[in-house]
Amino acid sequence: MEETGKEWQSECWVVRLRDIRMYDRLQDLVFLNHKCEIRLRYLGDNLILISGLDESGVTEKINNEDESFLSVFHNVQRWNPNVRTQNRIV
């Protein structure tokens, strides 16, 4: 999806990392290696905005309590404009 305007955000996921040091390794994780282009954006604190993930794959991993997925992410949710961080890196 082309990232112009705000429509692309509706296809994004906000994840809360269990350990912020995992950010550098996210692209290498098996569950993020699809044929689609995955894009990561650091929002601040331990929040990451991820675009390019399909909903069925994410939902399946959450519902099946996929250990490799849940060991990295504390929380996974669809993008919501009300998501706020307490600290930001500018």
KEDOFI-911761 format. One record per residue (C-alpha): residue number from 0; x, y, z. Coordinates in steps of 0.1 Angstrom, whole numbers. Example, Ala and Ser with C-alpha at 12.3 -4.5 7.8 and 13.67 -1.06 7.14 Angstrom:
residues 2
R;n;x;y;z
R;0;123;-45;78 $
R;1;137;-11;71 $
END
This chain:
residues 90
R;n;x;y;z
R;0;0;0;0 $
R;1;13;34;-9 $
R;2;21;55;22 $
R;3;4;88;14 $
R;4;-23;104;34 $
R;5;-34;85;65 $
R;6;-51;55;49 $
R;7;-20;34;51 $
R;8;-21;36;89 $
R;9;-53;15;90 $
R;10;-33;-14;78 $
R;11;-6;-11;105 $
R;12;-1;-28;138 $
R;13;13;-13;170 $
R;14;33;-37;191 $
R;15;48;-33;225 $
R;16;81;-51;228 $
R;17;89;-70;259 $
R;18;125;-59;256 $
R;19;134;-28;236 $
R;20;168;-44;227 $
R;21;149;-67;204 $
R;22;141;-39;180 $
R;23;174;-43;161 $
R;24;166;-80;156 $
R;25;129;-78;145 $
R;26;136;-80;108 $
R;27;155;-112;113 $
R;28;127;-130;131 $
R;29;111;-159;112 $
R;30;75;-148;118 $
R;31;83;-115;101 $
R;32;99;-131;70 $
R;33;71;-131;45 $
R;34;70;-123;8 $
R;35;55;-89;17 $
R;36;76;-59;25 $
R;37;76;-53;63 $
R;38;84;-18;75 $
R;39;92;-10;111 $
R;40;89;24;128 $
R;41;100;32;163 $
R;42;73;52;181 $
R;43;90;57;214 $
R;44;92;38;247 $
R;45;88;2;236 $
R;46;62;8;209 $
R;47;68;-2;173 $
R;48;46;5;143 $
R;49;47;-23;118 $
R;50;32;-21;83 $
R;51;30;-49;58 $
R;52;17;-77;80 $
R;53;-15;-94;70 $
R;54;-42;-96;96 $
R;55;-48;-134;93 $
R;56;-12;-142;100 $
R;57;-11;-119;131 $
R;58;-44;-131;144 $
R;59;-34;-168;140 $
R;60;-2;-163;159 $
R;61;-20;-145;188 $
R;62;-49;-171;189 $
R;63;-24;-200;188 $
R;64;-3;-184;214 $
R;65;28;-188;192 $
R;66;57;-189;216 $
R;67;82;-172;193 $
R;68;58;-144;186 $
R;69;46;-138;222 $
R;70;81;-140;236 $
R;71;90;-108;217 $
R;72;57;-89;219 $
R;73;39;-79;251 $
R;74;9;-65;232 $
R;75;-2;-64;196 $
R;76;-31;-43;183 $
R;77;-43;-25;152 $
R;78;-32;10;148 $
R;79;-52;35;167 $
R;80;-46;72;166 $
R;81;-51;73;204 $
R;82;-19;53;210 $
R;83;5;75;228 $
R;84;40;70;242 $
R;85;54;86;273 $
R;86;89;92;258 $
R;87;100;99;223 $
R;88;133;99;205 $
R;89;134;128;180 $
END
